[in-house]
Amino acid sequence: MSSRSIPKNHWCDELDSFSREHEGWRVDVRVLSARGDVRTEAHGLPLVGVSCDAPNSGRIAVLAGDRTDDHLTHEIANAVAVDIERGEGSERVRIRAADGSETSVDFKASQ
């Protein structure tokens, strides 16, 4: 899988573009805590978007689900790094936070 780190001043543009390209794709959202605990926030929900609050802001939100009873809004308050990974049959947005946690949004290319 190839990985590309996104400079902070390009987060909004890159995430907006990535979200438009992948809107409606089924995603899994997982959070790895600084202690190494993993929790699944969403499994197989359609992507609404991944966006930042404002240019150079550390706030990023992941939105998935198209029904009121099956919807996720996951916020990262102090993001420090954003990577986009692409491989055969899969893609991922990885967001690292200042507290050491990491959020991954995994896409399957067979949409």
Backbone as JSON, one array per atom type, in Angstrom:
{
  "sequence": "MSSRSIPKNHWCDELDSFSREHEGWRVDVRVLSARGDVRTEAHGLPLVGVSCDAPNSGRIAVLAGDRTDDHLTHEIANAVAVDIERGEGSERVRIRAADGSETSVDFKASQ",
  "N": [[0.86, -1.17, 0.0], [0.66, 2.17, -0.91], [1.58, 5.21, 0.65], [0.71, 8.55, 1.37], [1.61, 11.5, 2.86], [-0.22, 14.29, 3.9], [0.29, 17.71, 3.75], [-0.43, 20.02, 6.38], [-1.59, 22.49, 5.6], [-2.97, 21.76, 3.38], [-4.93, 20.01, 4.07], [-7.81, 20.5, 4.13], [-8.55, 20.88, 1.38], [-7.6, 18.45, 0.21], [-9.02, 16.49, 1.7], [-11.66, 17.22, 1.11], [-11.7, 16.74, -1.66], [-11.1, 13.98, -1.72], [-13.33, 13.05, -0.34], [-15.46, 13.75, -2.08], [-14.83, 12.09, -4.22], [-15.22, 9.58, -3.08], [-17.75, 9.53, -1.95], [-20.54, 7.93, -0.58], [-19.4, 5.42, -0.72], [-18.86, 2.36, 1.0], [-17.67, 2.28, 4.29], [-15.35, 1.48, 6.94], [-14.82, 2.61, 10.16], [-12.32, 3.03, 12.41], [-10.82, 3.38, 15.64], [-7.75, 3.7, 17.14], [-6.5, 3.73, 20.26], [-4.18, 5.66, 22.28], [-3.17, 3.89, 24.1], [-3.31, 1.52, 22.8], [-5.7, 0.21, 22.48], [-8.37, -0.88, 20.4], [-11.23, 0.3, 18.78], [-14.23, -0.13, 16.98], [-15.94, 2.23, 15.24], [-17.71, 2.48, 13.15], [-19.13, 0.25, 10.77], [-19.21, -0.7, 7.52], [-20.8, 1.47, 6.68], [-22.22, 3.98, 4.5], [-20.1, 6.49, 3.18], [-20.31, 9.87, 4.09], [-18.65, 12.07, 4.34], [-15.27, 13.32, 4.88], [-13.9, 15.84, 6.61], [-12.23, 18.99, 7.27], [-12.27, 21.51, 9.81], [-11.45, 24.17, 9.26], [-9.05, 25.87, 7.14], [-5.76, 25.02, 8.14], [-6.67, 24.26, 10.63], [-6.93, 22.03, 13.42], [-9.08, 20.4, 13.69], [-10.98, 17.72, 12.63], [-13.6, 15.99, 11.01], [-15.36, 12.94, 10.63], [-17.93, 11.67, 8.76], [-20.5, 9.35, 8.42], [-23.01, 7.15, 7.14], [-26.42, 7.09, 6.18], [-28.86, 7.25, 7.28], [-31.02, 8.33, 9.92], [-31.11, 6.65, 12.11], [-28.82, 5.21, 11.88], [-26.12, 6.44, 11.89], [-22.98, 8.14, 11.92], [-20.94, 10.51, 13.46], [-17.77, 11.28, 13.81], [-15.38, 12.96, 15.61], [-12.17, 14.44, 15.47], [-10.28, 16.22, 17.55], [-7.73, 17.44, 17.83], [-5.95, 17.04, 15.48], [-2.85, 15.92, 14.13], [-1.59, 14.81, 11.98], [-2.26, 13.71, 8.66], [-2.75, 11.06, 6.51], [-3.03, 9.55, 3.31], [-3.69, 6.46, 2.07], [-3.2, 4.14, -0.51], [-3.92, 1.11, -2.08], [-3.96, -2.1, -3.75], [-7.21, -2.72, -4.35], [-8.05, -1.44, -1.99], [-8.4, 1.48, 0.08], [-7.37, 4.09, 2.33], [-7.88, 6.58, 4.81], [-5.88, 8.0, 7.16], [-5.75, 9.41, 10.32], [-3.92, 11.05, 12.66], [-3.88, 11.99, 16.07], [-3.09, 14.53, 18.54], [-3.13, 13.4, 21.06], [-2.11, 10.9, 20.72], [-3.78, 9.0, 19.67], [-5.27, 7.26, 16.84], [-7.23, 7.53, 14.0], [-8.76, 5.57, 11.57], [-10.11, 5.43, 8.34], [-11.44, 3.17, 6.39], [-11.73, 2.08, 3.06], [-13.28, 0.04, 0.64], [-12.38, -0.85, -2.59], [-14.07, -2.12, -4.34], [-16.64, -1.03, -5.27]],
  "CA": [[0.0, 0.0, 0.0], [1.44, 3.4, -0.94], [1.08, 6.2, 1.6], [1.08, 9.94, 1.08], [1.31, 12.43, 3.95], [-0.79, 15.53, 3.42], [0.68, 18.88, 4.55], [-1.57, 20.57, 7.11], [-2.25, 23.57, 4.88], [-3.73, 21.16, 2.27], [-5.9, 19.04, 4.58], [-9.2, 20.76, 3.71], [-8.7, 20.6, -0.05], [-7.4, 17.01, -0.05], [-10.11, 15.72, 2.28], [-12.86, 17.51, 0.32], [-11.57, 16.03, -2.94], [-11.21, 12.56, -1.43], [-14.73, 12.79, 0.04], [-16.28, 13.79, -3.3], [-14.49, 10.89, -5.01], [-15.64, 8.36, -2.39], [-19.06, 9.69, -1.33], [-21.43, 6.78, -0.72], [-18.67, 4.16, -0.58], [-18.96, 1.74, 2.32], [-16.44, 2.47, 5.06], [-15.19, 1.08, 8.32], [-14.1, 3.64, 10.91], [-11.73, 2.45, 13.61], [-9.98, 4.27, 16.43], [-6.71, 3.06, 17.93], [-6.16, 4.66, 21.33], [-2.76, 5.76, 22.59], [-2.82, 2.69, 24.89], [-3.34, 0.36, 21.92], [-7.05, -0.35, 22.38], [-9.02, -0.59, 19.12], [-12.7, 0.22, 18.79], [-14.86, 0.12, 15.69], [-16.99, 3.25, 15.35], [-18.69, 2.21, 12.1], [-18.78, -0.87, 9.89], [-20.01, -0.81, 6.31], [-21.71, 2.58, 6.45], [-21.84, 4.82, 3.36], [-19.38, 7.71, 3.54], [-20.87, 11.19, 3.81], [-17.48, 12.89, 4.07], [-14.2, 13.57, 5.84], [-13.63, 17.26, 6.38], [-11.6, 19.75, 8.34], [-13.04, 22.66, 10.28], [-10.99, 25.37, 8.53], [-7.63, 25.71, 6.78], [-4.8, 25.02, 9.25], [-7.31, 23.84, 11.87], [-6.66, 20.66, 13.82], [-10.35, 19.69, 13.86], [-11.42, 16.94, 11.47], [-14.79, 15.18, 11.28], [-15.7, 11.84, 9.72], [-19.37, 11.45, 8.78], [-20.91, 8.17, 7.66], [-24.38, 6.71, 7.38], [-27.4, 7.91, 5.48], [-30.15, 7.17, 7.99], [-30.93, 8.93, 11.25], [-30.88, 5.6, 13.11], [-27.57, 4.53, 11.57], [-25.29, 7.57, 11.46], [-21.8, 8.38, 12.75], [-20.09, 11.7, 13.34], [-16.59, 11.08, 14.67], [-14.55, 14.16, 15.55], [-10.79, 14.43, 15.96], [-10.15, 17.62, 17.97], [-6.37, 17.96, 17.68], [-5.22, 16.23, 14.5], [-1.48, 16.36, 13.88], [-1.12, 14.25, 10.72], [-3.24, 13.04, 7.81], [-2.15, 10.28, 5.43], [-3.93, 8.82, 2.42], [-3.02, 5.23, 1.62], [-3.89, 3.46, -1.61], [-3.37, -0.19, -2.45], [-4.83, -2.88, -4.63], [-8.5, -3.08, -3.77], [-8.42, -0.75, -0.77], [-7.88, 2.83, 0.33], [-7.52, 4.45, 3.74], [-7.47, 7.87, 5.34], [-5.39, 7.81, 8.53], [-5.65, 10.7, 11.0], [-3.3, 10.93, 13.97], [-4.21, 13.1, 16.96], [-2.05, 14.93, 19.48], [-3.15, 12.52, 22.24], [-1.53, 9.61, 20.36], [-4.77, 8.12, 19.04], [-5.27, 7.26, 15.39], [-8.5, 7.16, 13.38], [-8.61, 5.12, 10.19], [-11.33, 5.29, 7.56], [-11.06, 2.18, 5.38], [-12.63, 1.95, 1.91], [-13.06, -1.08, -0.28], [-12.47, -0.33, -3.96], [-15.08, -2.85, -5.12], [-17.91, -0.33, -5.05]],
  "C": [[0.9, 1.23, 0.0], [0.77, 4.43, -0.03], [1.59, 7.58, 1.22], [0.64, 10.81, 2.25], [0.84, 13.74, 3.35], [-0.32, 16.68, 4.32], [-0.56, 19.53, 5.16], [-2.31, 21.66, 6.33], [-3.04, 23.06, 3.66], [-4.8, 20.18, 2.76], [-7.3, 19.27, 4.04], [-9.42, 20.4, 2.25], [-8.6, 19.12, -0.36], [-8.56, 16.19, 0.49], [-11.42, 15.98, 1.54], [-12.84, 16.74, -0.99], [-11.75, 14.53, -2.73], [-12.66, 12.2, -1.1], [-15.65, 12.79, -1.18], [-16.07, 12.52, -4.13], [-15.08, 9.62, -4.4], [-17.0, 8.46, -1.7], [-19.94, 8.49, -1.62], [-20.73, 5.43, -0.63], [-18.82, 3.65, 0.85], [-17.62, 1.84, 3.04], [-16.52, 1.8, 6.42], [-14.38, 2.19, 8.98], [-13.64, 3.01, 12.21], [-10.85, 3.47, 14.31], [-9.04, 3.42, 17.27], [-6.29, 4.07, 19.0], [-4.64, 4.69, 21.54], [-2.28, 4.56, 23.38], [-2.85, 1.42, 24.05], [-4.68, -0.32, 21.82], [-7.67, 0.06, 21.04], [-10.52, -0.69, 19.31], [-13.2, 0.57, 17.4], [-16.01, 1.09, 15.91], [-18.1, 3.0, 14.33], [-18.19, 1.05, 11.26], [-19.75, -0.88, 8.72], [-21.0, 0.31, 6.07], [-21.27, 3.38, 5.23], [-21.19, 6.12, 3.84], [-20.19, 8.94, 3.15], [-19.71, 12.13, 3.51], [-16.48, 12.88, 5.21], [-13.8, 15.01, 5.59], [-12.93, 17.89, 7.57], [-12.43, 20.99, 8.61], [-12.73, 23.91, 9.48], [-9.54, 25.14, 8.14], [-6.74, 25.9, 8.01], [-5.42, 24.71, 10.61], [-6.93, 22.4, 12.17], [-7.93, 19.83, 14.0], [-10.77, 19.03, 12.57], [-12.61, 16.11, 11.89], [-14.95, 14.13, 10.2], [-17.2, 11.61, 9.87], [-19.71, 10.27, 7.89], [-22.33, 7.8, 8.05], [-25.36, 7.65, 6.75], [-28.79, 7.84, 6.1], [-29.97, 7.75, 9.39], [-30.66, 7.89, 12.32], [-29.57, 4.85, 12.9], [-26.59, 5.56, 11.01], [-24.14, 7.75, 12.45], [-21.22, 9.75, 12.42], [-18.97, 11.49, 14.34], [-15.68, 12.29, 14.5], [-13.17, 13.9, 16.14], [-10.48, 15.9, 16.27], [-8.77, 18.21, 17.66], [-5.56, 17.08, 16.74], [-3.83, 16.82, 14.28], [-0.94, 15.83, 12.56], [-2.27, 13.58, 9.99], [-2.48, 12.35, 6.69], [-3.26, 9.66, 4.61], [-3.14, 7.65, 1.86], [-3.87, 4.57, 0.54], [-3.16, 2.18, -1.93], [-4.32, -0.9, -3.39], [-6.1, -3.25, -3.89], [-8.88, -2.37, -2.5], [-7.77, 0.63, -0.71], [-8.16, 3.16, 1.79], [-7.12, 5.9, 3.95], [-7.09, 7.6, 6.79], [-5.15, 9.18, 9.15], [-5.08, 10.45, 12.4], [-3.58, 12.18, 14.79], [-3.08, 13.35, 17.95], [-2.01, 14.02, 20.71], [-2.59, 11.13, 21.96], [-2.51, 8.63, 19.74], [-4.69, 8.25, 17.53], [-6.62, 6.77, 14.9], [-8.22, 6.72, 11.96], [-9.99, 4.95, 9.57], [-10.95, 4.42, 6.38], [-12.15, 2.02, 4.34], [-12.28, 0.68, 1.16], [-13.31, -0.59, -1.69], [-13.53, -1.03, -4.79], [-16.46, -2.26, -4.88], [-18.78, -0.4, -6.27]]
}
